[in-house]
Amino acid sequence: MRFVVITDDPNTVKLMGPVGEDDIHLLLSEVDSVIRHARKDGWRTKHLKLDDEESYKKLHLSYRDRVLIKLDSKAELKKCLDAILTVQQDIPITVVSENWTTPQKWEGLIRVVPLRAFCGGIASELEKAAAMRSVAHLRKIFSKADRVLLLLQDDPDPDGIASALALRTILGRNRTTAPIASFGHVTRPENVAMIRDLEIQVLTITEEDLNEYDRIALLDLQPFHSPQIPLSIDAVIDHHPKRTGYEAKFVDIRPRYGATSTIMTQYLTASGTQISQRLATALVYGIKTDTQLLGRDTTPDDVDAFAKLYPIANQATLRKIDRPQIPRDDLVSFAIALQHASIDGEIIYAHLGPLSREDVIPYFADLCLEIEDAQWSVASGVFDGMLIISIRTYGEGASAGETTKKAFEVYGSAGGHRAMAKAVIPLENIPSQYLDHELWIKERFTYALFGKEPESVS
Ligand SMILES: [Mn+2]
């Protein structure tokens, strides 16, 4: 590629970054000092009169070149463009200007970009300095402690686990001096697979055990998540909505972010901390699960962190832990549910009956949405005395969360996002005349979606 810059401003070549080995960087200018500066930066240069057609002809400019023009005088700019475009029309030309409008005859031939468009990275550069300071602060708080507790939610998820692993790395500690723990334990099969395959130990502790630690850090949660968490804590790093009413020496909460793993990745990169394959794999999985593969609630920061980590992560391990594992005991329920799945226009209903594990219901809801022409899928099953309903939609019409609320809120807990929702209903709350759970779900759901009052069942 040949990058051609035409300018009378010595700073313009800086916009292009360092001169690479593969590309040709060519500066064209009428100003000697500009040419001298560019040469120092490794550019090829050519002194020419900017309105001289013959000079452009000799350069054989073509669609393969990338031409950047920055000339402060509009008259000069116009003369320069006149000369170039007379010689050759199909050159990709970018003009750097705050207030120049392309004359009609050149409409579609020239792209005009204000100088500030090149400075988009400034905010993220400032953010890096902040991340660097945060790491220094964290290291200071935890430096003198014998034992540091990295505390997670009661049912630790990949984002929390990965974040704890990252903080342990940042603090230069190991599983003895900074164990990862929870008051509950890891239950979801994918999460169990994650800690097994990445050999991450997550301890289950009690409130008394807290006394064994000099310092406590909360990852992916804040105090009040469970009553055992002390209200005076050393560090809180999280992305859930901010809560107040506790004390902490260090707080970094960014509700905008899709994952705490994103914050941790920024810490790691800003502080120049080496990211191992194991850590990268954990963080990728953390971001992936919390954002549903960069779908829901994702910021450019999450995408950026994911892109940095993904090449380092172990793809085979990622595939292995991410594979949904259906319990053998539930295979029969699956078969029956699929066979009896009812298709009501664009809504697929599938009822799994009693199950040995709850998480197969959302999995089944995802699966049913793959059925041809399905716009909605409503999967349900009975687990632990509760009727659990998972709802999925492509999200073009009504919101899954709103519809689910309207249908089931009165009977139990119900809610969710635009594309996915869940309801949990104690079996005793289902009106007694409905022996058939599926029929009841259908009636409630069509009522919520279409406003059709259910005919009463006698
Ligand atoms: Mn999270």
Residues whose N, C-alpha, C, O or C-beta is under 5 A from the ligand:
A	BS01	MN	D159 D220 G258 A259 T260 D290
